[in-house]
Structure formats: C-alpha cells, structure tokens
C-alpha cells in the first residue's frame, strides 16, 4: 500500500553570483510503500539531500508531484507544509539534534507542544516512548549525560512521538560505533516490522543492504532501484489511512 510517491520530481538551484543553474534532481519517480525500509545512496552531489529535504517538506520542488497519502504536498502553502511536518513526518539526524538544556523526556515533549497536546498527555506519551527505546532509566538525563547510542535512541523516540506515517533518517548510524549502530538498526527493523515506512540516506553498504530496498542516485537521476525479498511480521495496515486523514485535516481552512 502506497504511503508516499514522487512523479517527475525535479529541483534546480541558481548558483550564487552567476546565471548557472544546478539541476539537483532531474525528474525522478519513486513510490514508497507501507512497512518498507528504503536506503537512498549515491556520491556527494547526487541529489540525496535534496530528495530528503523535499520528502520532509523542508523545500519545494521546481516541478513534478509529491503525494503523501492522498495529499498533493507540492501544492501546499507554508503553514500547511509545517502542519504536514509536524503530523506526518518524523526526522532522525546523524548529529541527534537534541536540545542540550532539556532532559530526554522534555526533548520528546517538544514536537507535541507545537501540536497543542496538553501537558499531562505530553508527559505520559514521552515517558512511554522513552521506555520503549530503552531509556526508561535515563529519561531525566540531559544529552551530555548520554552515550551516542542513547542520544540516537532519544532522537528516534522524538521522531516517533507524533506517530508519523513516514520516518526520514539522515546517516542515523554515522556517528556511532559498529555495535551501537547495529542496535540502532535493529530498532529501525522493529519499526518497519510494525508497519512504519523508513527512508534513510546512507553511505554505508552494510546499512543499505539491511534495508528492503536501495535507491542509488547519480547526477540527480535514479541509476538503480534494487529490491530485496525480506520476511517480516504481519502489521495492521493503518498508516495510509492516517496519511489520508491528515491530508483532509490539513487541507481544511483554519
């Protein structure tokens, strides 16, 4: 079941100080399905980061279509894009991007605060997810008091806090040792098996091979889309429906 798709997606940038335009993406087509983990690979300048920014509603395409559920994202205004980011997409960054002054549980509460979730519900949800990712004994610690793996687990919990339909991860194991990275990848495996759709940028061959699918970009074009048969647990097909429900809510005038 399709969670998101891009059709003839293109993005170009003007090079500062000249009339030259950089074609970062050149009309690519991809469909992402429910319960699928996808690695986006390619050399520097291939278009990986541009694609992730577009999927994350952090930028707009020059042309083409991006659909999330039944929602045509490329047609939304800035406020609606912000709503999509908050309700439908979870971000996991290589550098964790936790707020240093806040505890783990307070970091997890931040996205819910911007969605208007009441304080008691925020705290309950944050504590629950901190426990799920193995930080039940660390939820009152600040990022500086955590190991790299613990910080990344906190970042994953934060990405899950609003129950997104799409998780975007940028080199999620890049700053971790191999043993800790393996643990983080097992967390992503569990999320995929529960029906989450995960798209991650990686330079690591071993991380890419862990995914159901590897899409390789070169000069803004897809040069390979490799799928791997993989067994998984049965999950309830609910995220596409949630994406469509969110589309209806976001499209309504406030």
C-alpha positions in Angstrom: 0.0 0.0 0.0 1.4 3.3 -1.0 2.4 5.8 1.7 4.1 8.4 -0.5 5.1 8.9 -4.1 7.0 11.3 -6.3 6.5 11.7 -10.0 8.8 13.5 -12.4 10.2 15.3 -9.3 12.8 18.0 -10.3 14.7 20.6 -8.3 17.1 23.2 -9.6 19.1 25.9 -7.8 20.6 29.1 -9.0 24.3 29.2 -8.3 25.1 32.4 -6.4 26.9 35.1 -8.4 26.2 33.6 -11.8 23.4 32.6 -14.2 24.2 28.9 -13.9 21.5 26.6 -12.6 22.3 23.4 -10.8 19.9 20.5 -11.6 19.9 18.7 -8.3 17.0 16.3 -9.2 16.1 15.6 -12.8 12.5 14.2 -13.0 12.6 11.1 -10.7 9.8 8.6 -10.0 9.6 6.7 -6.7 6.8 5.1 -4.7 7.2 4.3 -1.0 5.0 1.5 0.4 3.8 0.8 3.9 6.2 -1.1 6.1 9.2 -0.6 3.8 12.7 0.5 4.7 14.5 2.3 1.9 18.1 3.3 1.6 19.0 6.4 -0.5 22.6 6.1 -1.7 24.9 8.0 -4.0 28.1 10.1 -4.1 28.2 13.7 -2.8 26.2 15.9 -5.1 24.0 13.0 -6.4 20.8 14.6 -5.1 20.3 12.6 -1.9 20.0 15.5 0.5 17.7 17.4 -1.9 15.4 14.5 -2.2 15.2 14.1 1.6 14.5 17.8 2.0 11.6 17.6 -0.4 10.2 14.4 1.2 10.5 16.2 4.6 8.6 19.2 3.3 11.6 21.4 4.1 11.8 22.6 0.5 9.6 22.7 -2.6 10.2 21.1 -6.0 10.8 23.1 -9.1 8.4 20.8 -10.9 6.8 17.4 -10.5 4.5 15.9 -7.9 4.9 14.7 -4.3 2.0 12.9 -2.8 1.7 11.8 0.8 -1.3 9.6 1.1 -4.0 11.4 -1.0 -2.3 14.8 -0.3 -0.5 16.7 -3.1 2.2 18.2 -0.9 3.8 20.3 -3.7 0.6 22.5 -3.7 0.5 23.3 0.0 1.3 26.7 1.4 3.9 27.3 4.1 1.5 26.8 7.1 0.2 23.6 5.6 3.7 22.3 4.9 4.5 23.0 8.6 1.5 21.0 9.6 2.5 18.1 7.5 6.0 18.1 9.0 4.5 18.1 12.5 1.8 15.5 12.0 3.0 13.1 9.3 6.9 13.0 9.3 9.5 12.1 11.8 13.1 13.1 11.4 16.2 11.3 12.7 19.5 13.1 12.2 23.2 12.0 12.3 24.0 14.6 14.9 20.9 13.8 17.0 19.8 17.5 17.2 18.6 17.2 20.8 18.2 20.4 22.8 21.1 20.4 25.3 19.3 22.2 28.1 16.4 19.8 28.2 16.1 16.3 29.6 15.3 13.3 27.4 11.6 13.4 28.3 11.5 17.2 27.8 13.1 16.8 24.3 10.4 14.3 23.5 7.7 16.7 24.5 8.8 19.5 22.2 7.1 18.2 19.0 3.8 17.6 20.9 4.0 21.1 22.4 3.8 22.6 18.9 0.9 20.3 18.1 -1.1 21.7 21.1 -1.1 18.5 23.1 -2.0 19.1 26.8 0.9 18.9 29.2 -0.2 15.8 31.0 -0.7 13.9 27.8 2.7 15.1 26.5 4.5 13.8 29.6 2.7 10.4 29.5 3.5 9.9 25.8 7.1 11.0 26.2 7.7 8.7 29.2 6.1 5.8 27.4 8.3 6.2 24.3 11.5 6.8 26.4 10.8 3.4 28.0 10.1 1.7 24.6 13.5 2.7 23.2 15.3 1.6 26.4 15.7 5.0 28.1 13.4 4.5 31.0 16.2 4.9 33.5 17.6 7.9 31.6 14.6 10.0 30.8 15.6 12.7 33.3 19.2 12.9 31.9 20.3 15.7 29.6 22.0 14.8 26.2 25.5 15.4 27.6 24.9 12.7 30.2 24.1 10.1 27.5 26.2 8.0 25.2 25.9 8.4 21.4 23.7 5.4 21.1 21.4 6.6 23.9 21.2 10.0 22.2 20.2 8.4 18.9 17.6 6.3 20.7 16.2 9.5 22.2 16.2 11.1 18.7 14.3 8.1 17.3 11.7 8.3 20.1 11.3 12.0 19.3 10.7 11.2 15.7 8.0 8.7 16.7 6.3 11.0 19.2 3.5 12.2 16.9 3.1 8.7 15.3 4.3 9.8 11.8 3.4 8.0 8.7 7.0 8.5 7.3 10.3 8.4 9.1 13.3 10.1 7.4 16.8 9.3 8.7 19.9 11.1 7.6 23.0 8.9 8.3 21.5 7.6 11.5 24.5 5.4 12.4 27.2 7.7 11.0 28.4 8.9 14.4 28.1 5.6 16.2 30.5 2.6 16.7 29.6 -0.6 14.9 28.0 -2.3 17.9 25.8 0.7 18.8 25.0 1.2 15.1 23.8 -2.4 14.9 21.5 -1.8 17.9 20.0 1.3 16.3 19.4 -0.6 13.0 17.6 -3.3 15.0 15.3 -0.5 16.3 14.6 0.5 12.7 13.9 -3.1 11.8 11.3 -3.4 14.6 9.6 -0.2 13.4 9.5 -1.5 9.9 8.0 -4.7 11.1 5.3 -2.8 12.8 4.3 -1.0 9.6 6.4 2.2 9.6 7.9 3.4 6.4 11.5 4.4 6.8 13.7 6.3 4.3 17.3 6.8 5.2 20.3 8.4 3.5 23.4 6.4 4.0 26.9 6.0 2.6 27.3 2.6 4.3 26.9 -0.5 2.1 26.1 -2.7 5.1 23.3 -0.3 6.2 21.9 -0.2 2.7 21.9 -4.0 2.5 19.9 -4.1 5.7 17.0 -2.3 4.0 14.3 -3.7 1.9 15.3 -1.5 -1.0 18.2 0.6 -2.1 17.8 3.5 -4.5 21.0 4.9 -5.9 21.2 8.4 -7.3 23.7 9.9 -9.7 23.6 13.4 -11.0 20.0 13.8 -9.9 18.7 10.7 -11.6 17.9 7.2 -10.3 20.5 4.7 -11.7 19.4 1.7 -9.7 16.3 0.7 -7.7 17.2 -2.6 -6.0 14.6 -4.5 -4.0 15.3 -7.4 -1.6 12.8 -10.0 -0.7 12.5 -9.9 3.1 10.3 -11.7 5.6 8.6 -9.5 8.2 6.0 -9.6 10.9 2.3 -9.0 10.0 1.2 -5.5 10.8 -2.1 -3.7 10.8 -2.4 -1.5 7.7 -3.3 1.8 9.2 -0.7 4.4 8.3 -2.0 5.1 4.8 -5.4 5.8 6.2 -3.8 8.1 8.8 -1.9 9.9 6.0 -5.2 10.4 4.1 -7.0 11.6 7.3 -4.2 14.1 7.9 -4.5 15.3 4.4 -8.2 16.1 4.9 -7.4 17.9 8.2 -4.6 19.9 6.8 -6.5 20.9 3.7 -9.3 22.4 5.7 -9.1 26.2 6.2 -8.3 27.2 9.8 
